[in-house]
Amino acid sequence: MITATVLKNPSGYVSFECKGHAGFSRKGRDIVCAAVSMLTINTANSIMALTGTSINISENDGLLSWTFDGCSERDATLLMDSMILGLRSIENDYNSKYLTLVIKEV
């Protein structure tokens, strides 16, 4: 199962972590894993390329995470909101057996 965790405070987003493997299908055929990977990697790339917000990113097999240097700016917040909308949709459509989205206030 994939667990995606978003940490936020009243000032904005603090960090994001996505870990695990969906297990929906075999490697190379897992559409849930592919969708989650596309959403999360594209969000990180978009934040870095299209906004003035700086993030510290870490990635290796089954783990993608980033933290914001300070609070997230307006454009980065919109991109995070969009990613969360997509992840929530996957969670609802494919069952939380494959993806669980956790949003924590810190």
Gaussian input, Z-matrix of N, CA and C with variables (Angstrom, degrees):
# hf/3-21g

backbone

0 1
 N
 C     1     B1
 C     2     B2     1     A1
 N     3     B3     2     A2     1     D1
 C     4     B4     3     A3     2     D2
 C     5     B5     4     A4     3     D3
 N     6     B6     5     A5     4     D4
 C     7     B7     6     A6     5     D5
 C     8     B8     7     A7     6     D6
 N     9     B9     8     A8     7     D7
 C    10    B10     9     A9     8     D8
 C    11    B11    10    A10     9     D9
 N    12    B12    11    A11    10    D10
 C    13    B13    12    A12    11    D11
 C    14    B14    13    A13    12    D12
 N    15    B15    14    A14    13    D13
 C    16    B16    15    A15    14    D14
 C    17    B17    16    A16    15    D15
 N    18    B18    17    A17    16    D16
 C    19    B19    18    A18    17    D17
 C    20    B20    19    A19    18    D18
 N    21    B21    20    A20    19    D19
 C    22    B22    21    A21    20    D20
 C    23    B23    22    A22    21    D21
 N    24    B24    23    A23    22    D22
 C    25    B25    24    A24    23    D23
 C    26    B26    25    A25    24    D24
 N    27    B27    26    A26    25    D25
 C    28    B28    27    A27    26    D26
 C    29    B29    28    A28    27    D27
 N    30    B30    29    A29    28    D28
 C    31    B31    30    A30    29    D29
 C    32    B32    31    A31    30    D30
 N    33    B33    32    A32    31    D31
 C    34    B34    33    A33    32    D32
 C    35    B35    34    A34    33    D33
 N    36    B36    35    A35    34    D34
 C    37    B37    36    A36    35    D35
 C    38    B38    37    A37    36    D36
 N    39    B39    38    A38    37    D37
 C    40    B40    39    A39    38    D38
 C    41    B41    40    A40    39    D39
 N    42    B42    41    A41    40    D40
 C    43    B43    42    A42    41    D41
 C    44    B44    43    A43    42    D42
 N    45    B45    44    A44    43    D43
 C    46    B46    45    A45    44    D44
 C    47    B47    46    A46    45    D45
 N    48    B48    47    A47    46    D46
 C    49    B49    48    A48    47    D47
 C    50    B50    49    A49    48    D48
 N    51    B51    50    A50    49    D49
 C    52    B52    51    A51    50    D50
 C    53    B53    52    A52    51    D51
 N    54    B54    53    A53    52    D52
 C    55    B55    54    A54    53    D53
 C    56    B56    55    A55    54    D54
 N    57    B57    56    A56    55    D55
 C    58    B58    57    A57    56    D56
 C    59    B59    58    A58    57    D57
 N    60    B60    59    A59    58    D58
 C    61    B61    60    A60    59    D59
 C    62    B62    61    A61    60    D60
 N    63    B63    62    A62    61    D61
 C    64    B64    63    A63    62    D62
 C    65    B65    64    A64    63    D63
 N    66    B66    65    A65    64    D64
 C    67    B67    66    A66    65    D65
 C    68    B68    67    A67    66    D66
 N    69    B69    68    A68    67    D67
 C    70    B70    69    A69    68    D68
 C    71    B71    70    A70    69    D69
 N    72    B72    71    A71    70    D70
 C    73    B73    72    A72    71    D71
 C    74    B74    73    A73    72    D72
 N    75    B75    74    A74    73    D73
 C    76    B76    75    A75    74    D74
 C    77    B77    76    A76    75    D75
 N    78    B78    77    A77    76    D76
 C    79    B79    78    A78    77    D77
 C    80    B80    79    A79    78    D78
 N    81    B81    80    A80    79    D79
 C    82    B82    81    A81    80    D80
 C    83    B83    82    A82    81    D81
 N    84    B84    83    A83    82    D82
 C    85    B85    84    A84    83    D83
 C    86    B86    85    A85    84    D84
 N    87    B87    86    A86    85    D85
 C    88    B88    87    A87    86    D86
 C    89    B89    88    A88    87    D87
 N    90    B90    89    A89    88    D88
 C    91    B91    90    A90    89    D89
 C    92    B92    91    A91    90    D90
 N    93    B93    92    A92    91    D91
 C    94    B94    93    A93    92    D92
 C    95    B95    94    A94    93    D93
 N    96    B96    95    A95    94    D94
 C    97    B97    96    A96    95    D95
 C    98    B98    97    A97    96    D96
 N    99    B99    98    A98    97    D97
 C   100   B100    99    A99    98    D98
 C   101   B101   100   A100    99    D99
 N   102   B102   101   A101   100   D100
 C   103   B103   102   A102   101   D101
 C   104   B104   103   A103   102   D102
 N   105   B105   104   A104   103   D103
 C   106   B106   105   A105   104   D104
 C   107   B107   106   A106   105   D105
 N   108   B108   107   A107   106   D106
 C   109   B109   108   A108   107   D107
 C   110   B110   109   A109   108   D108
 N   111   B111   110   A110   109   D109
 C   112   B112   111   A111   110   D110
 C   113   B113   112   A112   111   D111
 N   114   B114   113   A113   112   D112
 C   115   B115   114   A114   113   D113
 C   116   B116   115   A115   114   D114
 N   117   B117   116   A116   115   D115
 C   118   B118   117   A117   116   D116
 C   119   B119   118   A118   117   D117
 N   120   B120   119   A119   118   D118
 C   121   B121   120   A120   119   D119
 C   122   B122   121   A121   120   D120
 N   123   B123   122   A122   121   D121
 C   124   B124   123   A123   122   D122
 C   125   B125   124   A124   123   D123
 N   126   B126   125   A125   124   D124
 C   127   B127   126   A126   125   D125
 C   128   B128   127   A127   126   D126
 N   129   B129   128   A128   127   D127
 C   130   B130   129   A129   128   D128
 C   131   B131   130   A130   129   D129
 N   132   B132   131   A131   130   D130
 C   133   B133   132   A132   131   D131
 C   134   B134   133   A133   132   D132
 N   135   B135   134   A134   133   D133
 C   136   B136   135   A135   134   D134
 C   137   B137   136   A136   135   D135
 N   138   B138   137   A137   136   D136
 C   139   B139   138   A138   137   D137
 C   140   B140   139   A139   138   D138
 N   141   B141   140   A140   139   D139
 C   142   B142   141   A141   140   D140
 C   143   B143   142   A142   141   D141
 N   144   B144   143   A143   142   D142
 C   145   B145   144   A144   143   D143
 C   146   B146   145   A145   144   D144
 N   147   B147   146   A146   145   D145
 C   148   B148   147   A147   146   D146
 C   149   B149   148   A148   147   D147
 N   150   B150   149   A149   148   D148
 C   151   B151   150   A150   149   D149
 C   152   B152   151   A151   150   D150
 N   153   B153   152   A152   151   D151
 C   154   B154   153   A153   152   D152
 C   155   B155   154   A154   153   D153
 N   156   B156   155   A155   154   D154
 C   157   B157   156   A156   155   D155
 C   158   B158   157   A157   156   D156
 N   159   B159   158   A158   157   D157
 C   160   B160   159   A159   158   D158
 C   161   B161   160   A160   159   D159
 N   162   B162   161   A161   160   D160
 C   163   B163   162   A162   161   D161
 C   164   B164   163   A163   162   D162
 N   165   B165   164   A164   163   D163
 C   166   B166   165   A165   164   D164
 C   167   B167   166   A166   165   D165
 N   168   B168   167   A167   166   D166
 C   169   B169   168   A168   167   D167
 C   170   B170   169   A169   168   D168
 N   171   B171   170   A170   169   D169
 C   172   B172   171   A171   170   D170
 C   173   B173   172   A172   171   D171
 N   174   B174   173   A173   172   D172
 C   175   B175   174   A174   173   D173
 C   176   B176   175   A175   174   D174
 N   177   B177   176   A176   175   D175
 C   178   B178   177   A177   176   D176
 C   179   B179   178   A178   177   D177
 N   180   B180   179   A179   178   D178
 C   181   B181   180   A180   179   D179
 C   182   B182   181   A181   180   D180
 N   183   B183   182   A182   181   D181
 C   184   B184   183   A183   182   D182
 C   185   B185   184   A184   183   D183
 N   186   B186   185   A185   184   D184
 C   187   B187   186   A186   185   D185
 C   188   B188   187   A187   186   D186
 N   189   B189   188   A188   187   D187
 C   190   B190   189   A189   188   D188
 C   191   B191   190   A190   189   D189
 N   192   B192   191   A191   190   D190
 C   193   B193   192   A192   191   D191
 C   194   B194   193   A193   192   D192
 N   195   B195   194   A194   193   D193
 C   196   B196   195   A195   194   D194
 C   197   B197   196   A196   195   D195
 N   198   B198   197   A197   196   D196
 C   199   B199   198   A198   197   D197
 C   200   B200   199   A199   198   D198
 N   201   B201   200   A200   199   D199
 C   202   B202   201   A201   200   D200
 C   203   B203   202   A202   201   D201
 N   204   B204   203   A203   202   D202
 C   205   B205   204   A204   203   D203
 C   206   B206   205   A205   204   D204
 N   207   B207   206   A206   205   D205
 C   208   B208   207   A207   206   D206
 C   209   B209   208   A208   207   D207
 N   210   B210   209   A209   208   D208
 C   211   B211   210   A210   209   D209
 C   212   B212   211   A211   210   D210
 N   213   B213   212   A212   211   D211
 C   214   B214   213   A213   212   D212
 C   215   B215   214   A214   213   D213
 N   216   B216   215   A215   214   D214
 C   217   B217   216   A216   215   D215
 C   218   B218   217   A217   216   D216
 N   219   B219   218   A218   217   D217
 C   220   B220   219   A219   218   D218
 C   221   B221   220   A220   219   D219
 N   222   B222   221   A221   220   D220
 C   223   B223   222   A222   221   D221
 C   224   B224   223   A223   222   D222
 N   225   B225   224   A224   223   D223
 C   226   B226   225   A225   224   D224
 C   227   B227   226   A226   225   D225
 N   228   B228   227   A227   226   D226
 C   229   B229   228   A228   227   D227
 C   230   B230   229   A229   228   D228
 N   231   B231   230   A230   229   D229
 C   232   B232   231   A231   230   D230
 C   233   B233   232   A232   231   D231
 N   234   B234   233   A233   232   D232
 C   235   B235   234   A234   233   D233
 C   236   B236   235   A235   234   D234
 N   237   B237   236   A236   235   D235
 C   238   B238   237   A237   236   D236
 C   239   B239   238   A238   237   D237
 N   240   B240   239   A239   238   D238
 C   241   B241   240   A240   239   D239
 C   242   B242   241   A241   240   D240
 N   243   B243   242   A242   241   D241
 C   244   B244   243   A243   242   D242
 C   245   B245   244   A244   243   D243
 N   246   B246   245   A245   244   D244
 C   247   B247   246   A246   245   D245
 C   248   B248   247   A247   246   D246
 N   249   B249   248   A248   247   D247
 C   250   B250   249   A249   248   D248
 C   251   B251   250   A250   249   D249
 N   252   B252   251   A251   250   D250
 C   253   B253   252   A252   251   D251
 C   254   B254   253   A253   252   D252
 N   255   B255   254   A254   253   D253
 C   256   B256   255   A255   254   D254
 C   257   B257   256   A256   255   D255
 N   258   B258   257   A257   256   D256
 C   259   B259   258   A258   257   D257
 C   260   B260   259   A259   258   D258
 N   261   B261   260   A260   259   D259
 C   262   B262   261   A261   260   D260
 C   263   B263   262   A262   261   D261
 N   264   B264   263   A263   262   D262
 C   265   B265   264   A264   263   D263
 C   266   B266   265   A265   264   D264
 N   267   B267   266   A266   265   D265
 C   268   B268   267   A267   266   D266
 C   269   B269   268   A268   267   D267
 N   270   B270   269   A269   268   D268
 C   271   B271   270   A270   269   D269
 C   272   B272   271   A271   270   D270
 N   273   B273   272   A272   271   D271
 C   274   B274   273   A273   272   D272
 C   275   B275   274   A274   273   D273
 N   276   B276   275   A275   274   D274
 C   277   B277   276   A276   275   D275
 C   278   B278   277   A277   276   D276
 N   279   B279   278   A278   277   D277
 C   280   B280   279   A279   278   D278
 C   281   B281   280   A280   279   D279
 N   282   B282   281   A281   280   D280
 C   283   B283   282   A282   281   D281
 C   284   B284   283   A283   282   D282
 N   285   B285   284   A284   283   D283
 C   286   B286   285   A285   284   D284
 C   287   B287   286   A286   285   D285
 N   288   B288   287   A287   286   D286
 C   289   B289   288   A288   287   D287
 C   290   B290   289   A289   288   D288
 N   291   B291   290   A290   289   D289
 C   292   B292   291   A291   290   D290
 C   293   B293   292   A292   291   D291
 N   294   B294   293   A293   292   D292
 C   295   B295   294   A294   293   D293
 C   296   B296   295   A295   294   D294
 N   297   B297   296   A296   295   D295
 C   298   B298   297   A297   296   D296
 C   299   B299   298   A298   297   D297
 N   300   B300   299   A299   298   D298
 C   301   B301   300   A300   299   D299
 C   302   B302   301   A301   300   D300
 N   303   B303   302   A302   301   D301
 C   304   B304   303   A303   302   D302
 C   305   B305   304   A304   303   D303
 N   306   B306   305   A305   304   D304
 C   307   B307   306   A306   305   D305
 C   308   B308   307   A307   306   D306
 N   309   B309   308   A308   307   D307
 C   310   B310   309   A309   308   D308
 C   311   B311   310   A310   309   D309
 N   312   B312   311   A311   310   D310
 C   313   B313   312   A312   311   D311
 C   314   B314   313   A313   312   D312
 N   315   B315   314   A314   313   D313
 C   316   B316   315   A315   314   D314
 C   317   B317   316   A316   315   D315

   B1=1.4331
   B2=1.5269
   B3=1.3180
   B4=1.4631
   B5=1.5181
   B6=1.3256
   B7=1.4553
   B8=1.5235
   B9=1.3141
   B10=1.4608
   B11=1.5261
   B12=1.3336
   B13=1.4609
   B14=1.5196
   B15=1.3129
   B16=1.4617
   B17=1.5227
   B18=1.3323
   B19=1.4601
   B20=1.5223
   B21=1.3246
   B22=1.4599
   B23=1.5148
   B24=1.3354
   B25=1.4558
   B26=1.5270
   B27=1.3069
   B28=1.4737
   B29=1.5344
   B30=1.3307
   B31=1.4688
   B32=1.5234
   B33=1.3253
   B34=1.4595
   B35=1.5157
   B36=1.3034
   B37=1.4622
   B38=1.5195
   B39=1.3259
   B40=1.4547
   B41=1.5247
   B42=1.3570
   B43=1.4616
   B44=1.5148
   B45=1.3346
   B46=1.4591
   B47=1.5137
   B48=1.3354
   B49=1.4562
   B50=1.5224
   B51=1.3199
   B52=1.4515
   B53=1.5184
   B54=1.3526
   B55=1.4575
   B56=1.5138
   B57=1.3154
   B58=1.4558
   B59=1.5180
   B60=1.3115
   B61=1.4597
   B62=1.5247
   B63=1.3092
   B64=1.4650
   B65=1.5300
   B66=1.3148
   B67=1.4602
   B68=1.5191
   B69=1.3182
   B70=1.4659
   B71=1.5277
   B72=1.3230
   B73=1.4656
   B74=1.5158
   B75=1.3192
   B76=1.4643
   B77=1.5306
   B78=1.3177
   B79=1.4655
   B80=1.5272
   B81=1.3132
   B82=1.4548
   B83=1.5161
   B84=1.3259
   B85=1.4656
   B86=1.5264
   B87=1.3136
   B88=1.4598
   B89=1.5306
   B90=1.3356
   B91=1.4618
   B92=1.5277
   B93=1.3235
   B94=1.4674
   B95=1.5256
   B96=1.3249
   B97=1.4620
   B98=1.5333
   B99=1.3189
   B100=1.4643
   B101=1.5268
   B102=1.3226
   B103=1.4668
   B104=1.5249
   B105=1.3245
   B106=1.4712
   B107=1.5244
   B108=1.3232
   B109=1.4696
   B110=1.5160
   B111=1.3204
   B112=1.4630
   B113=1.5266
   B114=1.3174
   B115=1.4670
   B116=1.5288
   B117=1.3194
   B118=1.4614
   B119=1.5211
   B120=1.3150
   B121=1.4709
   B122=1.5240
   B123=1.3294
   B124=1.4621
   B125=1.5270
   B126=1.3105
   B127=1.4626
   B128=1.5192
   B129=1.3319
   B130=1.4748
   B131=1.5214
   B132=1.3332
   B133=1.4648
   B134=1.5282
   B135=1.3205
   B136=1.4662
   B137=1.5189
   B138=1.3319
   B139=1.4679
   B140=1.5269
   B141=1.3316
   B142=1.4690
   B143=1.5233
   B144=1.3320
   B145=1.4659
   B146=1.5283
   B147=1.3275
   B148=1.4622
   B149=1.5162
   B150=1.3277
   B151=1.4615
   B152=1.5287
   B153=1.2869
   B154=1.4596
   B155=1.5237
   B156=1.3226
   B157=1.4548
   B158=1.5223
   B159=1.3194
   B160=1.4602
   B161=1.5320
   B162=1.3469
   B163=1.4557
   B164=1.5199
   B165=1.3232
   B166=1.4633
   B167=1.5187
   B168=1.3327
   B169=1.4529
   B170=1.5254
   B171=1.3297
   B172=1.4575
   B173=1.5215
   B174=1.3209
   B175=1.4619
   B176=1.5182
   B177=1.3196
   B178=1.4646
   B179=1.5184
   B180=1.2974
   B181=1.4640
   B182=1.5269
   B183=1.3167
   B184=1.4543
   B185=1.5059
   B186=1.3337
   B187=1.4665
   B188=1.5240
   B189=1.3195
   B190=1.4602
   B191=1.5191
   B192=1.3273
   B193=1.4609
   B194=1.5134
   B195=1.3255
   B196=1.4583
   B197=1.5158
   B198=1.3032
   B199=1.4593
   B200=1.5170
   B201=1.2930
   B202=1.4579
   B203=1.5162
   B204=1.3312
   B205=1.4655
   B206=1.5224
   B207=1.3076
   B208=1.4545
   B209=1.5141
   B210=1.3145
   B211=1.4605
   B212=1.5261
   B213=1.3142
   B214=1.4589
   B215=1.5222
   B216=1.3167
   B217=1.4589
   B218=1.5227
   B219=1.3016
   B220=1.4659
   B221=1.5251
   B222=1.3337
   B223=1.4640
   B224=1.5262
   B225=1.3243
   B226=1.4633
   B227=1.5280
   B228=1.3142
   B229=1.4602
   B230=1.5232
   B231=1.3198
   B232=1.4616
   B233=1.5288
   B234=1.3285
   B235=1.4679
   B236=1.5276
   B237=1.3222
   B238=1.4654
   B239=1.5311
   B240=1.3321
   B241=1.4701
   B242=1.5310
   B243=1.3218
   B244=1.4637
   B245=1.5294
   B246=1.3337
   B247=1.4624
   B248=1.5274
   B249=1.3267
   B250=1.4635
   B251=1.5290
   B252=1.3198
   B253=1.4610
   B254=1.5280
   B255=1.3289
   B256=1.4639
   B257=1.5145
   B258=1.3379
   B259=1.4661
   B260=1.5229
   B261=1.3214
   B262=1.4662
   B263=1.5323
   B264=1.3195
   B265=1.4567
   B266=1.5325
   B267=1.3249
   B268=1.4665
   B269=1.5271
   B270=1.3199
   B271=1.4687
   B272=1.5287
   B273=1.3202
   B274=1.4684
   B275=1.5227
   B276=1.3317
   B277=1.4645
   B278=1.5260
   B279=1.3204
   B280=1.4679
   B281=1.5170
   B282=1.3174
   B283=1.4511
   B284=1.5240
   B285=1.2917
   B286=1.4577
   B287=1.5233
   B288=1.3270
   B289=1.4651
   B290=1.5338
   B291=1.3382
   B292=1.4650
   B293=1.5237
   B294=1.3381
   B295=1.4698
   B296=1.5200
   B297=1.3240
   B298=1.4553
   B299=1.5229
   B300=1.3122
   B301=1.4536
   B302=1.5192
   B303=1.3283
   B304=1.4549
   B305=1.5281
   B306=1.3288
   B307=1.4657
   B308=1.5113
   B309=1.3304
   B310=1.4675
   B311=1.5162
   B312=1.3176
   B313=1.4578
   B314=1.5236
   B315=1.3287
   B316=1.4612
   B317=1.5193
   A1=109.64
   A2=115.13
   A3=121.63
   A4=108.13
   A5=116.13
   A6=121.80
   A7=107.98
   A8=115.67
   A9=121.92
   A10=107.54
   A11=115.92
   A12=121.13
   A13=110.15
   A14=115.46
   A15=123.16
   A16=107.65
   A17=116.24
   A18=120.79
   A19=108.27
   A20=115.43
   A21=119.83
   A22=109.34
   A23=114.77
   A24=121.32
   A25=107.34
   A26=119.12
   A27=119.98
   A28=113.99
   A29=117.59
   A30=120.48
   A31=112.98
   A32=118.07
   A33=120.82
   A34=112.31
   A35=115.42
   A36=121.25
   A37=110.50
   A38=115.76
   A39=122.99
   A40=110.69
   A41=116.84
   A42=120.16
   A43=110.77
   A44=113.60
   A45=122.28
   A46=108.28
   A47=116.20
   A48=120.97
   A49=108.61
   A50=115.93
   A51=122.53
   A52=106.72
   A53=116.62
   A54=118.28
   A55=110.76
   A56=113.93
   A57=121.07
   A58=112.73
   A59=114.45
   A60=122.70
   A61=107.95
   A62=116.96
   A63=121.21
   A64=112.65
   A65=117.41
   A66=120.01
   A67=113.00
   A68=117.93
   A69=122.11
   A70=110.77
   A71=115.67
   A72=122.13
   A73=107.67
   A74=116.22
   A75=119.67
   A76=111.10
   A77=114.71
   A78=121.51
   A79=109.85
   A80=115.75
   A81=121.52
   A82=113.54
   A83=117.37
   A84=122.43
   A85=112.72
   A86=116.10
   A87=121.19
   A88=109.84
   A89=116.35
   A90=120.33
   A91=112.40
   A92=117.84
   A93=120.08
   A94=109.29
   A95=116.70
   A96=120.95
   A97=110.63
   A98=116.92
   A99=121.06
   A100=111.17
   A101=116.95
   A102=120.43
   A103=111.47
   A104=116.27
   A105=119.93
   A106=110.30
   A107=117.10
   A108=120.78
   A109=111.10
   A110=116.88
   A111=120.84
   A112=110.91
   A113=116.82
   A114=120.25
   A115=112.37
   A116=116.36
   A117=119.61
   A118=112.45
   A119=117.47
   A120=120.60
   A121=110.20
   A122=116.93
   A123=119.40
   A124=111.27
   A125=117.38
   A126=120.05
   A127=111.04
   A128=117.11
   A129=120.05
   A130=110.32
   A131=117.58
   A132=121.13
   A133=111.21
   A134=117.52
   A135=121.64
   A136=111.82
   A137=116.78
   A138=119.71
   A139=109.64
   A140=116.61
   A141=120.25
   A142=112.26
   A143=118.10
   A144=121.08
   A145=114.22
   A146=117.30
   A147=119.39
   A148=115.46
   A149=117.19
   A150=118.91
   A151=109.43
   A152=115.73
   A153=120.68
   A154=112.32
   A155=116.21
   A156=121.62
   A157=110.35
   A158=115.96
   A159=121.55
   A160=109.76
   A161=115.65
   A162=120.31
   A163=109.60
   A164=115.27
   A165=122.65
   A166=106.08
   A167=116.84
   A168=121.54
   A169=111.34
   A170=115.28
   A171=122.35
   A172=107.99
   A173=115.58
   A174=119.23
   A175=109.69
   A176=116.38
   A177=122.25
   A178=107.70
   A179=118.18
   A180=122.38
   A181=112.73
   A182=115.26
   A183=120.47
   A184=115.33
   A185=117.68
   A186=120.32
   A187=110.59
   A188=115.45
   A189=122.67
   A190=106.09
   A191=116.33
   A192=119.03
   A193=109.73
   A194=114.07
   A195=119.30
   A196=109.67
   A197=114.01
   A198=121.88
   A199=107.97
   A200=115.07
   A201=120.70
   A202=109.03
   A203=116.34
   A204=121.42
   A205=106.78
   A206=116.39
   A207=120.66
   A208=108.96
   A209=117.86
   A210=119.88
   A211=110.19
   A212=115.43
   A213=120.33
   A214=109.90
   A215=115.90
   A216=121.29
   A217=109.82
   A218=117.07
   A219=123.29
   A220=112.61
   A221=117.78
   A222=120.38
   A223=111.48
   A224=116.76
   A225=120.21
   A226=110.17
   A227=116.97
   A228=120.90
   A229=110.65
   A230=116.98
   A231=121.24
   A232=110.83
   A233=117.46
   A234=120.54
   A235=111.25
   A236=117.74
   A237=121.12
   A238=110.41
   A239=116.72
   A240=120.46
   A241=110.49
   A242=116.57
   A243=121.37
   A244=110.98
   A245=116.83
   A246=120.51
   A247=110.47
   A248=116.67
   A249=121.03
   A250=110.71
   A251=117.22
   A252=121.46
   A253=110.45
   A254=116.86
   A255=120.84
   A256=112.53
   A257=117.18
   A258=120.51
   A259=111.20
   A260=117.28
   A261=120.93
   A262=110.17
   A263=116.50
   A264=120.97
   A265=111.33
   A266=116.76
   A267=120.83
   A268=110.25
   A269=116.09
   A270=120.59
   A271=110.51
   A272=117.32
   A273=121.28
   A274=112.43
   A275=117.41
   A276=121.17
   A277=113.50
   A278=116.82
   A279=119.86
   A280=113.78
   A281=117.81
   A282=121.35
   A283=110.54
   A284=115.79
   A285=120.25
   A286=112.25
   A287=117.32
   A288=121.93
   A289=110.60
   A290=116.98
   A291=122.36
   A292=113.21
   A293=116.42
   A294=121.72
   A295=108.84
   A296=114.83
   A297=121.07
   A298=107.82
   A299=115.89
   A300=122.69
   A301=108.79
   A302=116.40
   A303=122.97
   A304=107.81
   A305=116.87
   A306=121.74
   A307=106.87
   A308=116.30
   A309=121.72
   A310=110.53
   A311=115.40
   A312=121.88
   A313=107.89
   A314=117.00
   A315=121.05
   A316=111.07
   D1=146.16
   D2=175.02
   D3=-95.14
   D4=133.91
   D5=172.75
   D6=-116.87
   D7=120.10
   D8=177.19
   D9=-109.78
   D10=122.07
   D11=-176.57
   D12=-120.61
   D13=127.02
   D14=178.23
   D15=-113.31
   D16=128.39
   D17=173.69
   D18=-108.34
   D19=133.39
   D20=178.28
   D21=-143.17
   D22=159.01
   D23=174.97
   D24=-132.08
   D25=179.91
   D26=-178.39
   D27=-58.58
   D28=-22.57
   D29=180.00
   D30=-84.26
   D31=-16.52
   D32=-179.77
   D33=144.30
   D34=-163.11
   D35=-179.27
   D36=-75.79
   D37=143.03
   D38=-178.58
   D39=-108.04
   D40=-47.25
   D41=-177.89
   D42=-160.85
   D43=168.87
   D44=177.58
   D45=-143.32
   D46=140.03
   D47=175.18
   D48=-140.96
   D49=134.30
   D50=177.46
   D51=-129.82
   D52=120.47
   D53=-177.44
   D54=-140.08
   D55=152.02
   D56=177.23
   D57=104.44
   D58=-177.69
   D59=178.40
   D60=-128.39
   D61=140.00
   D62=-173.48
   D63=-62.72
   D64=-45.82
   D65=-176.35
   D66=75.87
   D67=19.13
   D68=178.66
   D69=-71.34
   D70=-37.03
   D71=-179.78
   D72=-152.91
   D73=179.88
   D74=-179.16
   D75=-70.57
   D76=160.79
   D77=-179.17
   D78=-54.39
   D79=133.88
   D80=-178.55
   D81=90.53
   D82=-13.10
   D83=-179.82
   D84=-124.91
   D85=4.18
   D86=-174.08
   D87=-84.06
   D88=99.55
   D89=-176.28
   D90=-70.83
   D91=-28.37
   D92=177.40
   D93=-67.86
   D94=-47.29
   D95=178.24
   D96=-60.42
   D97=-42.84
   D98=-179.73
   D99=-63.29
   D100=-42.51
   D101=-179.44
   D102=-66.00
   D103=-44.14
   D104=179.57
   D105=-65.00
   D106=-42.96
   D107=178.53
   D108=-60.78
   D109=-45.63
   D110=-179.23
   D111=-61.77
   D112=-46.41
   D113=-179.55
   D114=-62.21
   D115=-47.01
   D116=-174.26
   D117=-73.28
   D118=-43.55
   D119=179.57
   D120=-66.50
   D121=-41.16
   D122=178.67
   D123=-64.88
   D124=-37.01
   D125=177.91
   D126=-64.12
   D127=-46.37
   D128=178.10
   D129=-60.59
   D130=-46.46
   D131=179.79
   D132=-62.39
   D133=-40.46
   D134=-179.75
   D135=-67.20
   D136=-41.46
   D137=177.92
   D138=-59.72
   D139=-45.24
   D140=-178.16
   D141=-69.28
   D142=-38.80
   D143=-174.01
   D144=-87.54
   D145=-29.07
   D146=-169.15
   D147=-113.33
   D148=-7.00
   D149=-178.72
   D150=-125.46
   D151=169.64
   D152=176.31
   D153=-90.40
   D154=10.01
   D155=-176.99
   D156=-86.76
   D157=131.71
   D158=178.99
   D159=-96.19
   D160=134.43
   D161=175.84
   D162=-128.87
   D163=151.73
   D164=172.62
   D165=-103.71
   D166=116.53
   D167=-172.96
   D168=-111.29
   D169=144.86
   D170=177.11
   D171=-135.35
   D172=137.20
   D173=-177.54
   D174=-147.57
   D175=132.30
   D176=164.79
   D177=-158.79
   D178=-179.19
   D179=-170.03
   D180=-48.90
   D181=115.68
   D182=176.55
   D183=78.26
   D184=9.05
   D185=-179.47
   D186=-144.03
   D187=128.85
   D188=171.04
   D189=-134.95
   D190=127.67
   D191=178.27
   D192=-145.97
   D193=155.62
   D194=172.03
   D195=-152.07
   D196=153.89
   D197=173.80
   D198=-124.00
   D199=148.24
   D200=177.89
   D201=-87.38
   D202=137.95
   D203=172.47
   D204=-80.80
   D205=92.51
   D206=-172.79
   D207=89.64
   D208=-159.33
   D209=-178.70
   D210=-88.40
   D211=154.71
   D212=180.00
   D213=-70.48
   D214=140.27
   D215=177.84
   D216=-82.95
   D217=170.97
   D218=-174.42
   D219=-53.50
   D220=-48.78
   D221=-177.85
   D222=-66.41
   D223=-39.67
   D224=178.12
   D225=-67.11
   D226=-35.56
   D227=177.45
   D228=-63.21
   D229=-42.73
   D230=177.45
   D231=-61.65
   D232=-42.90
   D233=178.10
   D234=-64.64
   D235=-40.17
   D236=176.92
   D237=-64.47
   D238=-43.80
   D239=178.02
   D240=-58.52
   D241=-41.38
   D242=179.15
   D243=-64.70
   D244=-44.06
   D245=178.57
   D246=-61.16
   D247=-43.74
   D248=179.92
   D249=-62.71
   D250=-40.03
   D251=176.44
   D252=-58.98
   D253=-45.43
   D254=178.92
   D255=-66.11
   D256=-43.01
   D257=178.88
   D258=-64.91
   D259=-40.20
   D260=178.23
   D261=-62.83
   D262=-38.85
   D263=178.34
   D264=-63.65
   D265=-44.09
   D266=176.90
   D267=-62.35
   D268=-44.32
   D269=179.52
   D270=-58.90
   D271=-43.48
   D272=-179.37
   D273=-71.70
   D274=-40.16
   D275=-176.07
   D276=-76.00
   D277=-33.58
   D278=-173.98
   D279=-112.10
   D280=4.99
   D281=174.62
   D282=86.07
   D283=138.39
   D284=179.81
   D285=-69.71
   D286=1.56
   D287=172.65
   D288=-65.62
   D289=-27.43
   D290=-176.57
   D291=-104.40
   D292=-29.96
   D293=-178.00
   D294=-145.69
   D295=130.88
   D296=172.82
   D297=-123.43
   D298=126.06
   D299=177.43
   D300=-103.89
   D301=125.24
   D302=-179.08
   D303=-120.65
   D304=126.63
   D305=176.43
   D306=-117.94
   D307=120.33
   D308=-176.88
   D309=-117.63
   D310=136.58
   D311=171.21
   D312=-88.54
   D313=129.13
   D314=-179.93
   D315=-121.19

